[in-house]
Amino acid sequence: MPHEPIKPFKIEVAYRPDLEKEVQVVKISKQRGKDIWVQINLETNTLFGCKYLRNSTGELKSAPVSIRERFYQLKTQGMGGKRANEADKNWPLQSEVSSFY
């Protein structure tokens, strides 16, 4: 079965007001007719972080997350995020935690 070559990303620079600095971003998709951007680590060429919308001045703003994606994250990660369910196993092993027994 032939493989299609992966289309290279066009790396652009955008401003993140929360960090007060410019970051490298790539366009990964469209949502409701608007481009979705994500940061890229230039050393490893990996995409990371939240999805963003970019305004006309080049500033990034967090993209809205669909209710379907939110419910999926709650189902798979719980309220505490990834691996929160495993934290209770490591909690008694920590020396600075006092016991209530």
Biopython code that builds the backbone (N, CA, C, O; Angstrom):
import numpy as np
from Bio.PDB.StructureBuilder import StructureBuilder

atoms = [
    (1, "MET", "N", (0.837, -1.157, 0.000)),
    (1, "MET", "CA", (0.000, 0.000, 0.000)),
    (1, "MET", "C", (0.899, 1.243, 0.000)),
    (1, "MET", "O", (1.754, 1.376, 0.875)),
    (2, "PRO", "N", (0.724, 2.140, -0.950)),
    (2, "PRO", "CA", (1.588, 3.326, -1.014)),
    (2, "PRO", "C", (1.252, 4.316, 0.102)),
    (2, "PRO", "O", (0.093, 4.481, 0.483)),
    (3, "HIS", "N", (2.281, 4.960, 0.607)),
    (3, "HIS", "CA", (2.110, 5.968, 1.648)),
    (3, "HIS", "C", (2.249, 7.349, 1.031)),
    (3, "HIS", "O", (3.117, 7.596, 0.194)),
    (4, "GLU", "N", (1.374, 8.237, 1.465)),
    (4, "GLU", "CA", (1.486, 9.611, 1.005)),
    (4, "GLU", "C", (2.539, 10.322, 1.844)),
    (4, "GLU", "O", (2.594, 10.113, 3.056)),
    (5, "PRO", "N", (3.373, 11.152, 1.235)),
    (5, "PRO", "CA", (4.343, 11.885, 2.031)),
    (5, "PRO", "C", (3.642, 12.867, 2.968)),
    (5, "PRO", "O", (2.615, 13.451, 2.624)),
    (6, "ILE", "N", (4.207, 13.033, 4.136)),
    (6, "ILE", "CA", (3.639, 13.944, 5.116)),
    (6, "ILE", "C", (3.912, 15.369, 4.672)),
    (6, "ILE", "O", (5.042, 15.733, 4.347)),
    (7, "LYS", "N", (2.864, 16.158, 4.667)),
    (7, "LYS", "CA", (2.997, 17.554, 4.263)),
    (7, "LYS", "C", (3.749, 18.311, 5.352)),
    (7, "LYS", "O", (3.350, 18.268, 6.516)),
    (8, "PRO", "N", (4.827, 19.001, 4.998)),
    (8, "PRO", "CA", (5.569, 19.722, 6.029)),
    (8, "PRO", "C", (4.760, 20.909, 6.548)),
    (8, "PRO", "O", (4.010, 21.545, 5.808)),
    (9, "PHE", "N", (4.931, 21.189, 7.834)),
    (9, "PHE", "CA", (4.256, 22.319, 8.446)),
    (9, "PHE", "C", (4.997, 23.605, 8.119)),
    (9, "PHE", "O", (6.224, 23.625, 8.024)),
    (10, "LYS", "N", (4.243, 24.664, 7.951)),
    (10, "LYS", "CA", (4.837, 25.982, 7.786)),
    (10, "LYS", "C", (4.909, 26.619, 9.172)),
    (10, "LYS", "O", (3.877, 26.918, 9.772)),
    (11, "ILE", "N", (6.109, 26.824, 9.673)),
    (11, "ILE", "CA", (6.306, 27.363, 11.011)),
    (11, "ILE", "C", (6.212, 28.887, 10.952)),
    (11, "ILE", "O", (6.856, 29.535, 10.127)),
    (12, "GLU", "N", (5.396, 29.438, 11.845)),
    (12, "GLU", "CA", (5.225, 30.882, 11.931)),
    (12, "GLU", "C", (5.443, 31.322, 13.372)),
    (12, "GLU", "O", (5.479, 30.502, 14.289)),
    (13, "VAL", "N", (5.587, 32.617, 13.552)),
    (13, "VAL", "CA", (5.790, 33.181, 14.886)),
    (13, "VAL", "C", (4.524, 33.923, 15.294)),
    (13, "VAL", "O", (3.956, 34.684, 14.510)),
    (14, "ALA", "N", (4.084, 33.692, 16.543)),
    (14, "ALA", "CA", (2.910, 34.377, 17.080)),
    (14, "ALA", "C", (3.210, 34.807, 18.509)),
    (14, "ALA", "O", (4.108, 34.268, 19.155)),
    (15, "TYR", "N", (2.462, 35.768, 18.988)),
    (15, "TYR", "CA", (2.676, 36.314, 20.326)),
    (15, "TYR", "C", (1.692, 35.707, 21.309)),
    (15, "TYR", "O", (0.488, 35.680, 21.056)),
    (16, "ARG", "N", (2.214, 35.210, 22.451)),
    (16, "ARG", "CA", (1.367, 34.702, 23.525)),
    (16, "ARG", "C", (1.316, 35.736, 24.632)),
    (16, "ARG", "O", (2.302, 35.919, 25.346)),
    (17, "PRO", "N", (0.192, 36.416, 24.793)),
    (17, "PRO", "CA", (0.086, 37.458, 25.816)),
    (17, "PRO", "C", (0.298, 36.940, 27.237)),
    (17, "PRO", "O", (0.831, 37.664, 28.079)),
    (18, "ASP", "N", (-0.111, 35.696, 27.522)),
    (18, "ASP", "CA", (0.057, 35.153, 28.871)),
    (18, "ASP", "C", (1.527, 34.948, 29.231)),
    (18, "ASP", "O", (1.892, 35.057, 30.401)),
    (19, "LEU", "N", (2.376, 34.654, 28.243)),
    (19, "LEU", "CA", (3.811, 34.495, 28.474)),
    (19, "LEU", "C", (4.590, 35.773, 28.186)),
    (19, "LEU", "O", (5.753, 35.914, 28.563)),
    (20, "GLU", "N", (3.918, 36.698, 27.509)),
    (20, "GLU", "CA", (4.533, 37.954, 27.078)),
    (20, "GLU", "C", (5.775, 37.716, 26.222)),
    (20, "GLU", "O", (6.799, 38.377, 26.390)),
    (21, "LYS", "N", (5.661, 36.752, 25.296)),
    (21, "LYS", "CA", (6.755, 36.489, 24.370)),
    (21, "LYS", "C", (6.229, 35.839, 23.100)),
    (21, "LYS", "O", (5.097, 35.360, 23.045)),
    (22, "GLU", "N", (7.083, 35.835, 22.080)),
    (22, "GLU", "CA", (6.729, 35.218, 20.808)),
    (22, "GLU", "C", (7.121, 33.746, 20.839)),
    (22, "GLU", "O", (8.140, 33.371, 21.419)),
    (23, "VAL", "N", (6.297, 32.924, 20.207)),
    (23, "VAL", "CA", (6.531, 31.480, 20.147)),
    (23, "VAL", "C", (6.350, 31.001, 18.717)),
    (23, "VAL", "O", (5.711, 31.673, 17.908)),
    (24, "GLN", "N", (6.912, 29.839, 18.406)),
    (24, "GLN", "CA", (6.759, 29.233, 17.088)),
    (24, "GLN", "C", (5.490, 28.384, 17.092)),
    (24, "GLN", "O", (5.268, 27.584, 18.001)),
    (25, "VAL", "N", (4.668, 28.568, 16.074)),
    (25, "VAL", "CA", (3.413, 27.837, 15.962)),
    (25, "VAL", "C", (3.242, 27.293, 14.553)),
    (25, "VAL", "O", (3.868, 27.766, 13.604)),
    (26, "VAL", "N", (2.380, 26.290, 14.439)),
    (26, "VAL", "CA", (2.011, 25.747, 13.133)),
    (26, "VAL", "C", (0.492, 25.602, 13.082)),
    (26, "VAL", "O", (-0.159, 25.366, 14.100)),
    (27, "LYS", "N", (-0.052, 25.746, 11.891)),
    (27, "LYS", "CA", (-1.490, 25.572, 11.687)),
    (27, "LYS", "C", (-1.755, 24.081, 11.498)),
    (27, "LYS", "O", (-1.147, 23.436, 10.643)),
    (28, "ILE", "N", (-2.671, 23.539, 12.308)),
    (28, "ILE", "CA", (-2.925, 22.099, 12.226)),
    (28, "ILE", "C", (-4.289, 21.754, 11.652)),
    (28, "ILE", "O", (-4.471, 20.663, 11.112)),
    (29, "SER", "N", (-5.254, 22.666, 11.760)),
    (29, "SER", "CA", (-6.594, 22.350, 11.253)),
    (29, "SER", "C", (-7.440, 23.612, 11.221)),
    (29, "SER", "O", (-6.953, 24.722, 11.436)),
    (30, "LYS", "N", (-8.726, 23.404, 10.946)),
    (30, "LYS", "CA", (-9.711, 24.492, 10.983)),
    (30, "LYS", "C", (-10.849, 24.058, 11.886)),
    (30, "LYS", "O", (-11.220, 22.885, 11.928)),
    (31, "GLN", "N", (-11.401, 25.039, 12.617)),
    (31, "GLN", "CA", (-12.553, 24.785, 13.471)),
    (31, "GLN", "C", (-13.523, 25.936, 13.272)),
    (31, "GLN", "O", (-13.186, 27.092, 13.532)),
    (32, "ARG", "N", (-14.720, 25.623, 12.813)),
    (32, "ARG", "CA", (-15.736, 26.639, 12.526)),
    (32, "ARG", "C", (-15.205, 27.729, 11.607)),
    (32, "ARG", "O", (-15.514, 28.906, 11.790)),
    (33, "GLY", "N", (-14.412, 27.339, 10.625)),
    (33, "GLY", "CA", (-13.895, 28.271, 9.641)),
    (33, "GLY", "C", (-12.675, 29.063, 10.072)),
    (33, "GLY", "O", (-12.185, 29.902, 9.315)),
    (34, "LYS", "N", (-12.170, 28.810, 11.286)),
    (34, "LYS", "CA", (-10.993, 29.525, 11.777)),
    (34, "LYS", "C", (-9.824, 28.558, 11.899)),
    (34, "LYS", "O", (-10.003, 27.386, 12.231)),
    (35, "ASP", "N", (-8.620, 29.066, 11.626)),
    (35, "ASP", "CA", (-7.421, 28.236, 11.717)),
    (35, "ASP", "C", (-7.106, 27.917, 13.168)),
    (35, "ASP", "O", (-7.236, 28.772, 14.045)),
    (36, "ILE", "N", (-6.689, 26.675, 13.416)),
    (36, "ILE", "CA", (-6.269, 26.232, 14.735)),
    (36, "ILE", "C", (-4.747, 26.103, 14.718)),
    (36, "ILE", "O", (-4.172, 25.475, 13.830)),
    (37, "TRP", "N", (-4.117, 26.703, 15.708)),
    (37, "TRP", "CA", (-2.659, 26.726, 15.813)),
    (37, "TRP", "C", (-2.218, 25.996, 17.066)),
    (37, "TRP", "O", (-2.954, 25.930, 18.051)),
    (38, "VAL", "N", (-1.009, 25.448, 17.022)),
    (38, "VAL", "CA", (-0.419, 24.796, 18.190)),
    (38, "VAL", "C", (1.081, 25.084, 18.168)),
    (38, "VAL", "O", (1.672, 25.284, 17.107)),
    (39, "GLN", "N", (1.685, 25.101, 19.354)),
    (39, "GLN", "CA", (3.114, 25.373, 19.434)),
    (39, "GLN", "C", (3.912, 24.175, 18.948)),
    (39, "GLN", "O", (3.430, 23.042, 18.973)),
    (40, "ILE", "N", (5.139, 24.435, 18.505)),
    (40, "ILE", "CA", (6.028, 23.380, 18.043)),
    (40, "ILE", "C", (7.376, 23.525, 18.728)),
    (40, "ILE", "O", (7.902, 24.630, 18.870)),
    (41, "ASN", "N", (7.926, 22.394, 19.152)),
    (41, "ASN", "CA", (9.275, 22.355, 19.711)),
    (41, "ASN", "C", (10.222, 22.153, 18.540)),
    (41, "ASN", "O", (10.215, 21.096, 17.911)),
    (42, "LEU", "N", (11.033, 23.152, 18.245)),
    (42, "LEU", "CA", (11.899, 23.091, 17.067)),
    (42, "LEU", "C", (13.027, 22.075, 17.205)),
    (42, "LEU", "O", (13.540, 21.590, 16.196)),
    (43, "GLU", "N", (13.421, 21.741, 18.433)),
    (43, "GLU", "CA", (14.497, 20.767, 18.635)),
    (43, "GLU", "C", (14.052, 19.352, 18.303)),
    (43, "GLU", "O", (14.809, 18.573, 17.725)),
    (44, "THR", "N", (12.804, 19.021, 18.676)),
    (44, "THR", "CA", (12.313, 17.656, 18.453)),
    (44, "THR", "C", (11.247, 17.575, 17.369)),
    (44, "THR", "O", (10.804, 16.483, 17.014)),
    (45, "ASN", "N", (10.829, 18.734, 16.837)),
    (45, "ASN", "CA", (9.764, 18.796, 15.836)),
    (45, "ASN", "C", (8.469, 18.152, 16.320)),
    (45, "ASN", "O", (7.767, 17.494, 15.552)),
    (46, "THR", "N", (8.163, 18.347, 17.598)),
    (46, "THR", "CA", (6.918, 17.811, 18.144)),
    (46, "THR", "C", (5.972, 18.949, 18.484)),
    (46, "THR", "O", (6.396, 20.023, 18.912)),
    (47, "LEU", "N", (4.698, 18.702, 18.291)),
    (47, "LEU", "CA", (3.667, 19.663, 18.624)),
    (47, "LEU", "C", (3.285, 19.482, 20.082)),
    (47, "LEU", "O", (3.232, 18.355, 20.574)),
    (48, "PHE", "N", (3.016, 20.596, 20.786)),
    (48, "PHE", "CA", (2.653, 20.480, 22.190)),
    (48, "PHE", "C", (1.760, 21.631, 22.607)),
    (48, "PHE", "O", (1.624, 22.626, 21.895)),
    (49, "GLY", "N", (1.154, 21.475, 23.777)),
    (49, "GLY", "CA", (0.358, 22.540, 24.361)),
    (49, "GLY", "C", (-1.073, 22.558, 23.885)),
    (49, "GLY", "O", (-1.555, 21.637, 23.226)),
    (50, "CYS", "N", (-1.736, 23.647, 24.243)),
    (50, "CYS", "CA", (-3.154, 23.844, 23.904)),
    (50, "CYS", "C", (-3.312, 24.252, 22.453)),
    (50, "CYS", "O", (-2.356, 24.631, 21.777)),
    (51, "LYS", "N", (-4.544, 24.161, 22.001)),
    (51, "LYS", "CA", (-4.882, 24.657, 20.671)),
    (51, "LYS", "C", (-5.246, 26.130, 20.798)),
    (51, "LYS", "O", (-5.873, 26.544, 21.773)),
    (52, "TYR", "N", (-4.847, 26.915, 19.805)),
    (52, "TYR", "CA", (-5.054, 28.358, 19.849)),
    (52, "TYR", "C", (-5.718, 28.867, 18.583)),
    (52, "TYR", "O", (-5.623, 28.261, 17.516)),
    (53, "LEU", "N", (-6.393, 29.998, 18.731)),
    (53, "LEU", "CA", (-6.855, 30.797, 17.608)),
    (53, "LEU", "C", (-5.896, 31.976, 17.523)),
    (53, "LEU", "O", (-5.347, 32.407, 18.538)),
    (54, "ARG", "N", (-5.693, 32.496, 16.325)),
    (54, "ARG", "CA", (-4.760, 33.608, 16.129)),
    (54, "ARG", "C", (-5.524, 34.785, 15.532)),
    (54, "ARG", "O", (-6.221, 34.634, 14.529)),
    (55, "ASN", "N", (-5.392, 35.955, 16.150)),
    (55, "ASN", "CA", (-6.102, 37.121, 15.630)),
    (55, "ASN", "C", (-5.269, 37.827, 14.564)),
    (55, "ASN", "O", (-4.168, 37.384, 14.237)),
    (56, "SER", "N", (-5.791, 38.919, 14.026)),
    (56, "SER", "CA", (-5.127, 39.598, 12.910)),
    (56, "SER", "C", (-3.801, 40.239, 13.295)),
    (56, "SER", "O", (-2.963, 40.489, 12.429)),
    (57, "THR", "N", (-3.598, 40.511, 14.596)),
    (57, "THR", "CA", (-2.332, 41.099, 15.038)),
    (57, "THR", "C", (-1.295, 40.039, 15.389)),
    (57, "THR", "O", (-0.172, 40.379, 15.762)),
    (58, "GLY", "N", (-1.649, 38.764, 15.277)),
    (58, "GLY", "CA", (-0.712, 37.678, 15.543)),
    (58, "GLY", "C", (-0.716, 37.176, 16.964)),
    (58, "GLY", "O", (0.145, 36.377, 17.332)),
    (59, "GLU", "N", (-1.669, 37.625, 17.786)),
    (59, "GLU", "CA", (-1.756, 37.153, 19.165)),
    (59, "GLU", "C", (-2.558, 35.857, 19.232)),
    (59, "GLU", "O", (-3.534, 35.675, 18.504)),
    (60, "LEU", "N", (-2.129, 34.963, 20.116)),
    (60, "LEU", "CA", (-2.807, 33.685, 20.301)),
    (60, "LEU", "C", (-3.816, 33.771, 21.438)),
    (60, "LEU", "O", (-3.582, 34.428, 22.453)),
    (61, "LYS", "N", (-4.939, 33.096, 21.244)),
    (61, "LYS", "CA", (-5.991, 33.009, 22.248)),
    (61, "LYS", "C", (-6.429, 31.552, 22.284)),
    (61, "LYS", "O", (-6.551, 30.921, 21.234)),
    (62, "SER", "N", (-6.666, 31.009, 23.470)),
    (62, "SER", "CA", (-7.070, 29.600, 23.587)),
    (62, "SER", "C", (-8.309, 29.323, 22.759)),
    (62, "SER", "O", (-9.281, 30.077, 22.803)),
    (63, "ALA", "N", (-8.266, 28.242, 22.007)),
    (63, "ALA", "CA", (-9.413, 27.836, 21.195)),
    (63, "ALA", "C", (-10.453, 27.176, 22.098)),
    (63, "ALA", "O", (-10.089, 26.467, 23.036)),
    (64, "PRO", "N", (-11.729, 27.396, 21.832)),
    (64, "PRO", "CA", (-12.755, 26.738, 22.637)),
    (64, "PRO", "C", (-12.712, 25.221, 22.439)),
    (64, "PRO", "O", (-12.447, 24.724, 21.345)),
    (65, "VAL", "N", (-12.980, 24.509, 23.525)),
    (65, "VAL", "CA", (-12.982, 23.045, 23.487)),
    (65, "VAL", "C", (-14.428, 22.576, 23.432)),
    (65, "VAL", "O", (-15.269, 23.041, 24.200)),
    (66, "SER", "N", (-14.708, 21.660, 22.526)),
    (66, "SER", "CA", (-16.086, 21.174, 22.382)),
    (66, "SER", "C", (-16.502, 20.386, 23.626)),
    (66, "SER", "O", (-15.664, 19.827, 24.334)),
    (67, "ILE", "N", (-17.796, 20.356, 23.872)),
    (67, "ILE", "CA", (-18.326, 19.640, 25.034)),
    (67, "ILE", "C", (-18.017, 18.153, 24.931)),
    (67, "ILE", "O", (-17.811, 17.486, 25.945)),
    (68, "ARG", "N", (-17.983, 17.631, 23.704)),
    (68, "ARG", "CA", (-17.651, 16.221, 23.499)),
    (68, "ARG", "C", (-16.220, 15.931, 23.979)),
    (68, "ARG", "O", (-15.972, 14.921, 24.638)),
    (69, "GLU", "N", (-15.286, 16.828, 23.642)),
    (69, "GLU", "CA", (-13.899, 16.640, 24.053)),
    (69, "GLU", "C", (-13.751, 16.791, 25.567)),
    (69, "GLU", "O", (-12.970, 16.073, 26.191)),
    (70, "ARG", "N", (-14.498, 17.724, 26.156)),
    (70, "ARG", "CA", (-14.447, 17.900, 27.616)),
    (70, "ARG", "C", (-14.934, 16.663, 28.343)),
    (70, "ARG", "O", (-14.309, 16.224, 29.308)),
    (71, "PHE", "N", (-16.049, 16.091, 27.889)),
    (71, "PHE", "CA", (-16.570, 14.877, 28.519)),
    (71, "PHE", "C", (-15.604, 13.712, 28.353)),
    (71, "PHE", "O", (-15.440, 12.909, 29.271)),
    (72, "TYR", "N", (-14.964, 13.611, 27.193)),
    (72, "TYR", "CA", (-14.000, 12.545, 26.979)),
    (72, "TYR", "C", (-12.822, 12.694, 27.942)),
    (72, "TYR", "O", (-12.358, 11.708, 28.515)),
    (73, "GLN", "N", (-12.339, 13.929, 28.120)),
    (73, "GLN", "CA", (-11.226, 14.153, 29.049)),
    (73, "GLN", "C", (-11.633, 13.818, 30.480)),
    (73, "GLN", "O", (-10.848, 13.230, 31.223)),
    (74, "LEU", "N", (-12.854, 14.187, 30.875)),
    (74, "LEU", "CA", (-13.325, 13.835, 32.214)),
    (74, "LEU", "C", (-13.428, 12.328, 32.389)),
    (74, "LEU", "O", (-13.094, 11.793, 33.446)),
    (75, "LYS", "N", (-13.887, 11.653, 31.356)),
    (75, "LYS", "CA", (-14.048, 10.196, 31.429)),
    (75, "LYS", "C", (-12.695, 9.498, 31.531)),
    (75, "LYS", "O", (-12.541, 8.556, 32.309)),
    (76, "THR", "N", (-11.719, 9.949, 30.757)),
    (76, "THR", "CA", (-10.429, 9.260, 30.717)),
    (76, "THR", "C", (-9.434, 9.756, 31.756)),
    (76, "THR", "O", (-8.580, 8.992, 32.206)),
    (77, "GLN", "N", (-9.534, 11.054, 32.153)),
    (77, "GLN", "CA", (-8.546, 11.624, 33.057)),
    (77, "GLN", "C", (-9.109, 11.954, 34.426)),
    (77, "GLN", "O", (-8.344, 12.127, 35.374)),
    (78, "GLY", "N", (-10.422, 12.047, 34.555)),
    (78, "GLY", "CA", (-11.022, 12.429, 35.823)),
    (78, "GLY", "C", (-10.871, 13.924, 36.063)),
    (78, "GLY", "O", (-10.440, 14.664, 35.178)),
    (79, "MET", "N", (-11.222, 14.356, 37.245)),
    (79, "MET", "CA", (-11.162, 15.776, 37.574)),
    (79, "MET", "C", (-9.732, 16.264, 37.798)),
    (79, "MET", "O", (-9.465, 17.460, 37.682)),
    (80, "GLY", "N", (-8.821, 15.362, 38.113)),
    (80, "GLY", "CA", (-7.462, 15.773, 38.461)),
    (80, "GLY", "C", (-6.480, 15.737, 37.319)),
    (80, "GLY", "O", (-5.305, 16.036, 37.532)),
    (81, "GLY", "N", (-6.890, 15.389, 36.125)),
    (81, "GLY", "CA", (-5.973, 15.341, 34.997)),
    (81, "GLY", "C", (-5.394, 13.958, 34.791)),
    (81, "GLY", "O", (-5.808, 12.990, 35.429)),
    (82, "LYS", "N", (-4.428, 13.880, 33.885)),
    (82, "LYS", "CA", (-3.823, 12.600, 33.551)),
    (82, "LYS", "C", (-3.135, 11.992, 34.763)),
    (82, "LYS", "O", (-2.465, 12.696, 35.520)),
    (83, "ARG", "N", (-3.294, 10.722, 34.945)),
    (83, "ARG", "CA", (-2.663, 9.916, 35.993)),
    (83, "ARG", "C", (-3.059, 10.314, 37.408)),
    (83, "ARG", "O", (-2.399, 9.912, 38.366)),
    (84, "ALA", "N", (-4.107, 11.082, 37.555)),
    (84, "ALA", "CA", (-4.566, 11.442, 38.891)),
    (84, "ALA", "C", (-5.058, 10.203, 39.640)),
    (84, "ALA", "O", (-4.913, 10.104, 40.858)),
    (85, "ASN", "N", (-5.641, 9.261, 38.899)),
    (85, "ASN", "CA", (-6.136, 8.040, 39.531)),
    (85, "ASN", "C", (-4.997, 7.185, 40.085)),
    (85, "ASN", "O", (-5.214, 6.396, 41.004)),
    (86, "GLU", "N", (-3.790, 7.330, 39.542)),
    (86, "GLU", "CA", (-2.628, 6.576, 40.027)),
    (86, "GLU", "C", (-1.951, 7.270, 41.209)),
    (86, "GLU", "O", (-1.145, 6.654, 41.907)),
    (87, "ALA", "N", (-2.269, 8.534, 41.436)),
    (87, "ALA", "CA", (-1.620, 9.294, 42.503)),
    (87, "ALA", "C", (-1.943, 8.724, 43.870)),
    (87, "ALA", "O", (-1.105, 8.786, 44.770)),
    (88, "ASP", "N", (-3.139, 8.169, 44.053)),
    (88, "ASP", "CA", (-3.504, 7.624, 45.360)),
    (88, "ASP", "C", (-2.647, 6.421, 45.742)),
    (88, "ASP", "O", (-2.504, 6.118, 46.927)),
    (89, "LYS", "N", (-2.081, 5.736, 44.763)),
    (89, "LYS", "CA", (-1.205, 4.601, 45.061)),
    (89, "LYS", "C", (0.151, 5.061, 45.587)),
    (89, "LYS", "O", (0.751, 4.394, 46.431)),
    (90, "ASN", "N", (0.633, 6.197, 45.091)),
    (90, "ASN", "CA", (1.933, 6.718, 45.500)),
    (90, "ASN", "C", (1.862, 7.583, 46.743)),
    (90, "ASN", "O", (2.882, 7.811, 47.393)),
    (91, "TRP", "N", (0.691, 8.063, 47.085)),
    (91, "TRP", "CA", (0.535, 8.987, 48.196)),
    (91, "TRP", "C", (1.014, 8.405, 49.531)),
    (91, "TRP", "O", (1.738, 9.096, 50.248)),
    (92, "PRO", "N", (0.646, 7.167, 49.904)),
    (92, "PRO", "CA", (1.116, 6.630, 51.191)),
    (92, "PRO", "C", (2.635, 6.382, 51.225)),
    (92, "PRO", "O", (3.212, 6.279, 52.307)),
    (93, "LEU", "N", (3.275, 6.287, 50.076)),
    (93, "LEU", "CA", (4.704, 6.018, 50.034)),
    (93, "LEU", "C", (5.547, 7.264, 50.275)),
    (93, "LEU", "O", (6.753, 7.155, 50.495)),
    (94, "GLN", "N", (4.946, 8.428, 50.238)),
    (94, "GLN", "CA", (5.680, 9.664, 50.441)),
    (94, "GLN", "C", (5.922, 9.867, 51.932)),
    (94, "GLN", "O", (5.008, 9.739, 52.747)),
    (95, "SER", "N", (7.177, 10.187, 52.277)),
    (95, "SER", "CA", (7.559, 10.281, 53.688)),
    (95, "SER", "C", (6.989, 11.507, 54.392)),
    (95, "SER", "O", (6.757, 11.463, 55.600)),
    (96, "GLU", "N", (6.759, 12.592, 53.671)),
    (96, "GLU", "CA", (6.282, 13.807, 54.315)),
    (96, "GLU", "C", (4.777, 13.790, 54.592)),
    (96, "GLU", "O", (4.257, 14.727, 55.198)),
    (97, "VAL", "N", (4.077, 12.754, 54.165)),
    (97, "VAL", "CA", (2.645, 12.651, 54.384)),
    (97, "VAL", "C", (2.404, 11.988, 55.721)),
    (97, "VAL", "O", (2.902, 10.891, 55.975)),
    (98, "SER", "N", (1.643, 12.646, 56.578)),
    (98, "SER", "CA", (1.361, 12.054, 57.892)),
    (98, "SER", "C", (0.177, 11.094, 57.783)),
    (98, "SER", "O", (-0.677, 11.240, 56.908)),
    (99, "SER", "N", (0.142, 10.143, 58.656)),
    (99, "SER", "CA", (-0.914, 9.136, 58.661)),
    (99, "SER", "C", (-2.008, 9.547, 59.619)),
    (99, "SER", "O", (-1.734, 10.166, 60.647)),
    (100, "PHE", "N", (-3.237, 9.214, 59.297)),
    (100, "PHE", "CA", (-4.369, 9.536, 60.152)),
    (100, "PHE", "C", (-4.792, 8.330, 60.995)),
    (100, "PHE", "O", (-5.824, 8.387, 61.663)),
    (101, "TYR", "N", (-4.040, 7.271, 60.979)),
    (101, "TYR", "CA", (-4.434, 6.054, 61.693)),
    (101, "TYR", "C", (-4.005, 6.096, 63.127)),
    (101, "TYR", "O", (-4.256, 5.150, 63.874)),
]
sb = StructureBuilder()
sb.init_structure("model")
sb.init_model(0)
sb.init_chain("A")
sb.init_seg("    ")
for serial, (resi, resn, name, xyz) in enumerate(atoms, 1):
    if name == "N":
        sb.init_residue(resn, " ", resi, " ")
    sb.init_atom(name, np.array(xyz, "f"), 0.0, 1.0, " ", f" {name:<3s}", serial, name[0])
structure = sb.get_structure()
